[in-house]
Amino acid sequence: MKENTKPINPNWNSVLKAIGAKPKTIAAVPAANGPAAEPPVPVTTLPLSKFRPFRDHPYQVREDAELLALSDSIEQNGVLSPILVRPLEGTDDYEIVSGHRRVKAAEMAGLSEVPVIVTELSRDEAVIQMVDSNLHREHLLVSEKAFACRMKLEAMKRSAGRPRKENAPQPAANYRSDDAAAETFGVSGDTVRRYVRLTELIPELLDCMDRGEMALSVGEALSYLGEDMQYAVLDAMDAEGCTPSYAQAVRMKNMSRDGTLTEAAVAELLSERKANQKERISFPLDDLQRFFPPQYTPEQIRQSILRMLEEKEEREKEHRSRSRGVER
């Protein structure tokens, strides 16, 4: 009888790409007639009650249309791509490394257990795997990128260890981990450092970043302000109905460094009309999102609204033109 050598998981290549390397629990198995053969993936099933979310997980699991669609798919077809987990030391539970959305969707679909790949990873290895496995997701929030960059950068620096005393660091030594992390994010080392700075913002200002109301450079400059002054900026933004320009944010950063920034100074700065400042109408994103596909970004929504208004204007022009022709 011919032995069945079909892999347990047909999506092994995609799993490898997601986790970045073979799980440590896998070892090459020599083939009967030649070199080592690719081993089957050790997929097993575990009850959902055994899972724990990744500590300080930076990515949100939003109950949006995409998650509902995923839940419907899982209800019909099951979980096609296994969840990546690691054992939690001293317990019989497992920490989710990759697959938080699939776990949530499986719960919504009424499943009690799901397929998993159990890997032996250190905390820092798991952080890097967790961050990298989510890089493919579209429409990540600024806050998600910020905390993901910070977690991965800190894990990479710990993994690299401290340099020996006899190896004097070069001027760029502090940037090596930043630049290595930047490569996986597809951005520059400077951009990674800006994102990491954003984690020093108060939640309310970080929410402004997520809504696309402030540029990355503005958020970075404001991150150097103390918490009290950041709340003063938030109050001034509400009072003036505007956000700081880059020039204003840098002035506040410099004044904070010099010890001259006060709540009154913040209010005075934000009351200055920016050269390009105009009256604005704003809507909560939730009020508009239901009219557009769930994957649309705020900028795509803005462009769609402008396009619809332009088309409406054209129709009205045509209607007026036809009306004038009838009157003649």
Kinemage of the C-alpha trace (Angstrom):
@kinemage 1
@onewidth
@group {chain A} dominant
@subgroup {mainchain}
@vectorlist {calphas} color= white
{ca met a 1} P 0.000 0.000 0.000
{ca lys a 2} L 1.412 3.343 -1.044
{ca glu a 3} L 2.024 5.711 1.826
{ca asn a 4} L 0.086 8.970 1.703
{ca thr a 5} L 2.650 11.802 1.644
{ca lys a 6} L 0.215 14.664 1.053
{ca pro a 7} L 1.069 17.582 3.397
{ca ile a 8} L -1.394 18.213 6.191
{ca asn a 9} L -1.626 21.850 5.219
{ca pro a 10} L -1.776 22.719 1.501
{ca asn a 11} L -1.009 26.363 2.344
{ca trp a 12} L 2.446 25.621 3.772
{ca asn a 13} L 4.211 28.167 1.540
{ca ser a 14} L 1.886 30.978 2.617
{ca val a 15} L 2.342 29.971 6.256
{ca leu a 16} L 6.118 30.119 5.865
{ca lys a 17} L 5.836 33.553 4.290
{ca ala a 18} L 3.635 34.777 7.156
{ca ile a 19} L 5.847 33.545 9.994
{ca gly a 20} L 9.121 34.300 8.240
{ca ala a 21} L 10.794 30.970 8.971
{ca lys a 22} L 10.080 27.337 9.684
{ca pro a 23} L 8.727 26.794 13.210
{ca lys a 24} L 11.383 25.418 15.534
{ca thr a 25} L 9.299 22.314 16.135
{ca ile a 26} L 9.957 21.212 12.535
{ca ala a 27} L 13.052 19.199 11.629
{ca ala a 28} L 14.097 17.926 8.229
{ca val a 29} L 13.246 14.269 7.701
{ca pro a 30} L 15.560 12.326 5.348
{ca ala a 31} L 13.765 10.828 2.382
{ca ala a 32} L 14.039 7.099 1.770
{ca asn a 33} L 15.839 7.538 -1.553
{ca gly a 34} L 17.697 10.800 -1.396
{ca pro a 35} L 18.136 14.138 0.372
{ca ala a 36} L 15.962 15.455 3.172
{ca ala a 37} L 12.347 15.915 2.107
{ca glu a 38} L 10.156 18.854 3.076
{ca pro a 39} L 8.318 17.654 6.192
{ca pro a 40} L 4.573 18.011 6.621
{ca val a 41} L 3.484 20.948 8.745
{ca pro a 42} L 2.630 19.923 12.313
{ca val a 43} L -0.946 21.203 12.286
{ca thr a 44} L -3.161 20.289 15.217
{ca thr a 45} L -6.414 21.623 16.668
{ca leu a 46} L -6.919 23.467 19.921
{ca pro a 47} L -10.034 24.808 21.678
{ca leu a 48} L -10.503 28.573 21.521
{ca ser a 49} L -10.649 28.642 25.306
{ca lys a 50} L -6.922 27.874 25.385
{ca phe a 51} L -5.946 31.014 23.451
{ca arg a 52} L -4.680 34.243 24.945
{ca pro a 53} L -4.194 37.449 22.898
{ca phe a 54} L -0.633 38.560 22.286
{ca arg a 55} L 0.461 40.841 25.108
{ca asp a 56} L 0.465 44.496 23.969
{ca his a 57} L -0.831 43.476 20.541
{ca pro a 58} L -0.651 46.704 18.474
{ca tyr a 59} L -3.193 45.753 15.801
{ca gln a 60} L -6.891 46.294 16.414
{ca val a 61} L -9.488 43.627 15.674
{ca arg a 62} L -12.338 45.783 14.378
{ca glu a 63} L -15.798 44.286 13.986
{ca asp a 64} L -16.273 45.737 10.523
{ca ala a 65} L -17.664 44.411 7.265
{ca glu a 66} L -14.418 42.604 6.470
{ca leu a 67} L -14.510 40.692 9.752
{ca leu a 68} L -18.157 39.768 9.168
{ca ala a 69} L -17.267 38.493 5.700
{ca leu a 70} L -14.401 36.463 7.172
{ca ser a 71} L -16.734 35.002 9.791
{ca asp a 72} L -19.233 33.996 7.078
{ca ser a 73} L -16.425 32.341 5.104
{ca ile a 74} L -15.203 30.444 8.151
{ca glu a 75} L -18.731 29.324 8.957
{ca gln a 76} L -19.017 27.816 5.471
{ca asn a 77} L -15.462 26.571 4.861
{ca gly a 78} L -13.724 26.472 8.219
{ca val a 79} L -10.388 28.103 9.071
{ca leu a 80} L -8.260 27.462 5.978
{ca ser a 81} L -5.006 28.964 7.307
{ca pro a 82} L -3.892 27.705 10.745
{ca ile a 83} L -3.437 30.069 13.685
{ca leu a 84} L 0.181 30.511 14.790
{ca val a 85} L 0.530 30.165 18.573
{ca arg a 86} L 3.221 29.614 21.172
{ca pro a 87} L 2.963 27.909 24.571
{ca leu a 88} L 2.741 30.204 27.578
{ca glu a 89} L 5.327 29.100 30.103
{ca gly a 90} L 3.896 27.704 33.321
{ca thr a 91} L 0.404 27.242 31.874
{ca asp a 92} L -1.407 24.972 29.444
{ca asp a 93} L -2.590 28.007 27.455
{ca tyr a 94} L -1.251 29.424 24.200
{ca glu a 95} L -0.497 32.978 23.093
{ca ile a 96} L -1.686 33.957 19.621
{ca val a 97} L 1.237 35.102 17.481
{ca ser a 98} L -0.613 35.422 14.175
{ca gly a 99} L -4.359 35.069 13.589
{ca his a 100} L -6.210 37.330 16.033
{ca arg a 101} L -8.816 38.256 13.388
{ca arg a 102} L -9.297 34.621 12.389
{ca val a 103} L -9.796 33.649 16.030
{ca lys a 104} L -12.385 36.407 16.510
{ca ala a 105} L -14.151 35.441 13.277
{ca ala a 106} L -14.150 31.779 14.332
{ca glu a 107} L -15.772 32.747 17.644
{ca met a 108} L -18.408 34.734 15.757
{ca ala a 109} L -19.008 31.722 13.495
{ca gly a 110} L -19.661 29.528 16.530
{ca leu a 111} L -16.542 27.353 16.299
{ca ser a 112} L -15.140 25.827 19.480
{ca glu a 113} L -11.720 24.837 18.117
{ca val a 114} L -9.473 25.783 15.206
{ca pro a 115} L -6.364 24.414 13.448
{ca val a 116} L -3.080 25.733 14.822
{ca ile a 117} L 0.670 25.550 14.386
{ca val a 118} L 2.397 25.474 17.772
{ca thr a 119} L 5.864 27.041 17.720
{ca glu a 120} L 8.549 27.428 20.361
{ca leu a 121} L 9.410 31.120 20.156
{ca ser a 122} L 10.959 33.483 22.660
{ca arg a 123} L 9.072 36.656 23.481
{ca asp a 124} L 11.258 38.756 21.170
{ca glu a 125} L 11.074 36.210 18.339
{ca ala a 126} L 7.297 36.132 18.738
{ca val a 127} L 7.091 39.954 18.618
{ca ile a 128} L 8.986 40.022 15.321
{ca gln a 129} L 6.850 37.214 13.870
{ca met a 130} L 3.638 38.887 15.054
{ca val a 131} L 4.516 42.281 13.563
{ca asp a 132} L 5.736 40.842 10.257
{ca ser a 133} L 2.699 38.605 9.781
{ca asn a 134} L 0.458 41.693 9.829
{ca leu a 135} L 2.471 43.856 7.436
{ca his a 136} L 0.430 42.629 4.466
{ca arg a 137} L -2.786 44.072 5.887
{ca glu a 138} L -4.207 47.053 4.053
{ca his a 139} L -5.330 50.259 5.731
{ca leu a 140} L -3.349 49.923 8.938
{ca leu a 141} L -3.962 52.826 11.301
{ca val a 142} L -1.114 55.204 12.087
{ca ser a 143} L -1.299 54.135 15.741
{ca glu a 144} L -1.031 50.466 14.727
{ca lys a 145} L 2.079 51.161 12.653
{ca ala a 146} L 3.558 53.264 15.454
{ca phe a 147} L 3.276 50.644 18.185
{ca ala a 148} L 4.212 47.833 15.790
{ca cys a 149} L 7.397 49.706 14.817
{ca arg a 150} L 8.228 50.311 18.458
{ca met a 151} L 7.647 46.695 19.516
{ca lys a 152} L 9.675 45.244 16.647
{ca leu a 153} L 12.510 47.747 17.037
{ca glu a 154} L 12.807 47.055 20.776
{ca ala a 155} L 12.719 43.286 20.156
{ca met a 156} L 15.414 43.545 17.470
{ca lys a 157} L 17.666 45.624 19.725
{ca arg a 158} L 17.296 43.116 22.573
{ca ser a 159} L 18.000 40.224 20.194
{ca ala a 160} L 21.101 41.943 18.829
{ca gly a 161} L 22.518 42.373 22.319
{ca arg a 162} L 24.914 45.007 23.557
{ca pro a 163} L 28.178 45.599 21.684
{ca arg a 164} L 31.420 44.501 23.334
{ca lys a 165} L 33.424 47.201 25.097
{ca glu a 166} L 36.348 46.771 22.727
{ca asn a 167} L 34.049 47.416 19.744
{ca ala a 168} L 33.537 51.171 19.852
{ca pro a 169} L 30.189 52.068 18.232
{ca gln a 170} L 30.293 54.044 15.014
{ca pro a 171} L 28.228 57.269 14.644
{ca ala a 172} L 25.441 55.373 12.873
{ca ala a 173} L 25.367 52.456 15.337
{ca asn a 174} L 22.171 53.616 17.006
{ca tyr a 175} L 20.388 53.429 13.682
{ca arg a 176} L 21.227 49.897 12.619
{ca ser a 177} L 18.193 48.263 14.191
{ca asp a 178} L 16.000 51.124 13.006
{ca asp a 179} L 17.149 50.698 9.429
{ca ala a 180} L 16.800 46.909 9.546
{ca ala a 181} L 13.246 47.242 10.875
{ca ala a 182} L 12.521 49.894 8.250
{ca glu a 183} L 13.321 47.458 5.437
{ca thr a 184} L 10.495 45.130 6.486
{ca phe a 185} L 8.062 48.047 6.702
{ca gly a 186} L 9.125 49.330 3.303
{ca val a 187} L 10.037 52.774 4.644
{ca ser a 188} L 13.201 54.626 5.651
{ca gly a 189} L 14.866 54.431 9.039
{ca asp a 190} L 13.909 58.059 9.665
{ca thr a 191} L 10.244 57.211 9.045
{ca val a 192} L 10.410 54.324 11.523
{ca arg a 193} L 11.859 56.665 14.126
{ca arg a 194} L 9.025 59.143 13.483
{ca tyr a 195} L 6.436 56.417 13.949
{ca val a 196} L 8.079 55.320 17.203
{ca arg a 197} L 7.918 58.922 18.471
{ca leu a 198} L 4.149 58.912 17.892
{ca thr a 199} L 3.749 56.390 20.725
{ca glu a 200} L 4.566 59.300 23.075
{ca leu a 201} L 1.399 61.155 22.023
{ca ile a 202} L -1.660 61.218 24.266
{ca pro a 203} L -4.447 58.931 22.952
{ca glu a 204} L -6.598 61.835 21.769
{ca leu a 205} L -3.853 63.260 19.537
{ca leu a 206} L -3.028 59.782 18.274
{ca asp a 207} L -6.700 59.449 17.324
{ca cys a 208} L -6.278 62.617 15.235
{ca met a 209} L -3.402 60.925 13.459
{ca asp a 210} L -5.566 57.851 12.790
{ca arg a 211} L -8.273 60.062 11.281
{ca gly a 212} L -5.734 61.671 8.961
{ca glu a 213} L -6.146 65.124 10.518
{ca met a 214} L -2.424 65.710 11.146
{ca ala a 215} L 0.697 64.939 9.166
{ca leu a 216} L 3.305 62.523 10.495
{ca ser a 217} L 5.846 65.331 10.897
{ca val a 218} L 3.384 67.382 12.988
{ca gly a 219} L 2.603 64.445 15.276
{ca glu a 220} L 6.300 63.751 15.725
{ca ala a 221} L 6.999 67.357 16.780
{ca leu a 222} L 4.082 67.358 19.239
{ca ser a 223} L 5.304 64.082 20.765
{ca tyr a 224} L 8.171 65.995 22.402
{ca leu a 225} L 5.693 68.005 24.497
{ca gly a 226} L 4.819 66.891 27.992
{ca glu a 227} L 1.399 65.386 28.629
{ca asp a 228} L -0.020 68.596 30.131
{ca met a 229} L 1.032 70.657 27.114
{ca gln a 230} L -0.314 68.028 24.721
{ca tyr a 231} L -3.725 68.359 26.401
{ca ala a 232} L -3.373 72.137 26.123
{ca val a 233} L -2.831 71.668 22.370
{ca leu a 234} L -5.931 69.478 22.202
{ca asp a 235} L -8.023 72.124 24.004
{ca ala a 236} L -6.726 74.852 21.671
{ca met a 237} L -7.506 72.690 18.632
{ca asp a 238} L -11.105 72.314 19.835
{ca ala a 239} L -11.413 76.037 20.558
{ca glu a 240} L -9.968 77.148 17.205
{ca gly a 241} L -11.381 74.319 15.087
{ca cys a 242} L -8.009 73.630 13.491
{ca thr a 243} L -4.885 71.513 13.788
{ca pro a 244} L -1.327 72.829 14.212
{ca ser a 245} L 0.799 73.441 11.143
{ca tyr a 246} L 4.265 71.923 11.016
{ca ala a 247} L 5.792 75.345 11.745
{ca gln a 248} L 3.541 75.803 14.800
{ca ala a 249} L 4.306 72.299 16.068
{ca val a 250} L 8.059 72.879 15.756
{ca arg a 251} L 7.759 76.223 17.590
{ca met a 252} L 5.941 74.488 20.439
{ca lys a 253} L 8.561 71.723 20.492
{ca asn a 254} L 11.376 74.294 20.753
{ca met a 255} L 9.565 76.307 23.424
{ca ser a 256} L 8.942 73.127 25.409
{ca arg a 257} L 12.637 72.278 25.203
{ca asp a 258} L 13.506 75.792 26.411
{ca gly a 259} L 10.951 75.661 29.238
{ca thr a 260} L 8.929 78.600 27.913
{ca leu a 261} L 5.841 76.777 26.665
{ca thr a 262} L 2.662 77.496 28.643
{ca glu a 263} L -1.027 76.856 28.099
{ca ala a 264} L -1.469 80.528 27.198
{ca ala a 265} L 1.346 80.311 24.660
{ca val a 266} L -0.219 77.210 23.102
{ca ala a 267} L -3.589 78.951 22.807
{ca glu a 268} L -1.966 82.039 21.266
{ca leu a 269} L -0.035 79.960 18.737
{ca leu a 270} L -3.078 77.971 17.642
{ca ser a 271} L -5.126 81.167 17.295
{ca glu a 272} L -2.771 82.376 14.560
{ca arg a 273} L -4.388 81.842 11.214
{ca lys a 274} L -2.239 79.644 9.022
{ca ala a 275} L -1.511 80.964 5.541
{ca asn a 276} L -3.402 78.116 3.920
{ca gln a 277} L -6.059 77.749 6.596
{ca lys a 278} L -9.638 77.824 5.409
{ca glu a 279} L -12.966 77.035 6.963
{ca arg a 280} L -13.462 73.282 7.126
{ca ile a 281} L -16.423 70.943 7.454
{ca ser a 282} L -15.698 67.673 9.204
{ca phe a 283} L -17.685 64.484 9.686
{ca pro a 284} L -16.997 61.527 11.957
{ca leu a 285} L -15.680 58.742 9.736
{ca asp a 286} L -18.361 56.349 11.025
{ca asp a 287} L -21.081 58.618 9.592
{ca leu a 288} L -19.636 58.239 6.089
{ca gln a 289} L -18.097 54.747 6.110
{ca arg a 290} L -21.437 52.966 5.702
{ca phe a 291} L -21.897 54.552 2.275
{ca phe a 292} L -18.601 53.194 0.922
{ca pro a 293} L -16.819 49.843 0.601
{ca pro a 294} L -15.221 48.851 3.936
{ca gln a 295} L -11.708 48.910 2.488
{ca tyr a 296} L -11.937 52.599 1.465
{ca thr a 297} L -9.455 54.907 3.185
{ca pro a 298} L -10.501 58.392 4.384
{ca glu a 299} L -8.747 59.889 1.348
{ca gln a 300} L -10.642 57.573 -1.035
{ca ile a 301} L -13.906 58.577 0.648
{ca arg a 302} L -13.014 62.269 0.288
{ca gln a 303} L -12.177 61.843 -3.391
{ca ser a 304} L -15.400 59.905 -4.008
{ca ile a 305} L -17.509 62.613 -2.370
{ca leu a 306} L -15.819 65.330 -4.429
{ca arg a 307} L -16.340 63.301 -7.607
{ca met a 308} L -20.033 62.810 -6.825
{ca leu a 309} L -20.456 66.549 -6.167
{ca glu a 310} L -18.696 67.389 -9.418
{ca glu a 311} L -20.993 65.001 -11.313
{ca lys a 312} L -24.003 66.574 -9.603
{ca glu a 313} L -22.775 70.020 -10.625
{ca glu a 314} L -22.395 68.887 -14.247
{ca arg a 315} L -25.926 67.452 -14.296
{ca glu a 316} L -27.320 70.704 -12.922
{ca lys a 317} L -25.438 72.697 -15.573
{ca glu a 318} L -26.859 70.484 -18.310
{ca his a 319} L -30.351 70.840 -16.842
{ca arg a 320} L -30.046 74.637 -16.760
{ca ser a 321} L -28.732 74.659 -20.335
{ca arg a 322} L -31.664 72.582 -21.564
{ca ser a 323} L -34.106 74.770 -19.660
{ca arg a 324} L -32.748 77.912 -21.315
{ca gly a 325} L -33.144 76.269 -24.726
{ca val a 326} L -36.815 75.473 -24.031
{ca glu a 327} L -37.464 79.043 -22.853
{ca arg a 328} L -36.125 80.417 -26.113
